[in-house]
Amino acid sequence: MPNGGSDCCGTCWFNARNKGQAGYIRDPDSGPDFCAIRSLRIDDDAAFYTYCCNHPHRRPDRDSIPIGPVFTMADGSRTAAFAEVGRDLWRPSPDTELIRLHLLDLLSKMAPERPTSEYPGISVDEAIVWQLGEFQERRALDGLHRVATFEQRTRRRLVELAHDALVKIASA
């Protein structure tokens, strides 16, 4: 894994170059790296250094509605939104009503216990909570208050992000 993780755009089924398959497919004749769900061109040399929460390692149910931003491997040149997990923000999430409703639905289903199995790094729950804060989505207030009461011992980072999101929304 020369990129710090196999959860990159280069191995994602939403990368048009991979023709709907996850893994190291990399058909050299299939055109450029392009995220089909975000309409985002990814430079060929960056495809193995960019990441999002829709990757099959994070959403094996093939969730085609963008969840959160696209990240790069942290190098300190940008503001690190998720520095402790080695990621910097590269491209913001698209912002549509469909995306907001999807995030609100996922927030409503968020459980207090830590998921039993999740790929290391940015959790899907963390990206959802963070993104709703970035959107300053007022409809998320009840759900964020609920998440803010989750057990600190097992969900510390998620609880902190919920508190941060509540502050962002309150200041809007």
N, C-alpha and C positions, 0 to 999 in steps of 0.2 A: 504494500500500500504506500506508494510514494507520495500520496497526497494527505496523509493523516487520517484516512478513513475511506471505506468503500461506499459511503453514502453520498457520493458526488453526482453531479449532472452527467458525467461521462458514463455512468453505469445505470442511469435512470430510464425507465420505460417511457417517460414523457419527453425524452430527448429524441427528436425526430430522426436523428442519425441512427438510433438504435432500433428503429422500426417497430416500436411497441414492446420490445423485449428488455428485461432488466439484465444487467451483467455486463461483462466486457465484450460486447458484440462488435462494435466499432467497424461497421462496413465503410471502407474508405471511399466507395463510390456513391454513398447515400447523401452527400451534401454536407453542409455545415452543421455544427452543433446548434440546436434551436429548441428551446423549451416550448412545447406545443400548448401547455395550459397557461403560460404567462406571455406568450408571443414575444419571447426574449431571445435574441441572438447571443450566443455564448462563444467567445473567441476560442478557437481550437486549442490553444495552449492553456486555456483556463478551465476547460470542461472537467478536469479532474481536481480542480481547486475551488469549485463552487458547490453550494449545498442548499437544500430547502427541506421543509418538513413533509413534502408530498412524495419524497423518495420512497421506493418500495421497502426499504429497511425500516422506515418510520410508519408508513401507511400501506401495509400489505394488501389492504382492500381496494387499492387503486383509486384513491380519492383524487378526482380531477379538478376540484375547486381549490385554487391556491390558498395555502395556509401560511401566513407570515411572509417575511421577506426572503430574498436570496442572500446567502452569506458567502464569504470567502474565508479561507484559512487566515487566522489572525496574524498580522505582521506588524501591528502597531501604527500603520500609516493612516488608519481611519479611526473613528470613534468606535470602540469595541462595545457593541450592544450586548454581547455574550462573551466577554473576555475570559471568564473563568472556564469556559468550555472550548476555548481556542477558535472562536469565530468572530469575524467583523461583518457588519452590514455592508452588502454590496449594492443591491437594488431593492427598493421598497416594494411592498406588496401592492398589486393592483387594488383599487378601491372601487368596488361595485356593490350594489344592494345585495346581489346574490352572494357575494363573498361575505359580507357582513352578517347576513342571515345564517349562512353556514357556520361561521364562527360562533354566533350566539347559540345555535343548536348544539354545537360541540361543547361549548361552555356549560350548557344546561345538563349535559350528560357526564360531566367531569366528576370522577369519584374521589373521595378523600384519600383512599389508599393509593400508594404508588403503584403504577402498572407493574405487573409481574415480569414482563419482558419488554424492554425497549432498548433500541440501539443507543450506545453512549453519545453524549453530547447534548444538544438542545432537544428537550423533550417536546413532543407535539403540544402537550398541555401548556408548557411555558410559552411556546410561540403563539398559541391562541390568546392567552391572557395578555401577553405583551402587545400583540397586534391590536386587540380591542382598545388597549390604552392609547396606542399610537393613533388610532382612528378617533379617539375621544368619543367612543360609542356609548351614549347615555343609556341605551337599552340593556347594556351589560352590567349596570350597577348592582342589581340584586344578585346576579351570578358571581360577580367579583367579590361582593361582601361575603357570600357563602364560601368561596375559595379561600378568602383571607382568614377563615376560621379553621382551615385544615391543620392537621398536626404538624407543627414546626419541625419536630424531630425527623420526620420522614419526607416532608414536602417543603422544606425551608425555602429553596429558591423559588418555587411556585408561589408560596405565600408572600414572599417579598415582592415578586412581580405583580401580584394582585394588589398589594398596597400601593405600589408605584402607579399602577393603572388607575386606581381610584383617585389618586392625587391629580394625575393628568386630566382626568375627566372633570373633576371638581374645579380645576383651574380654567377650564374651557369657557 
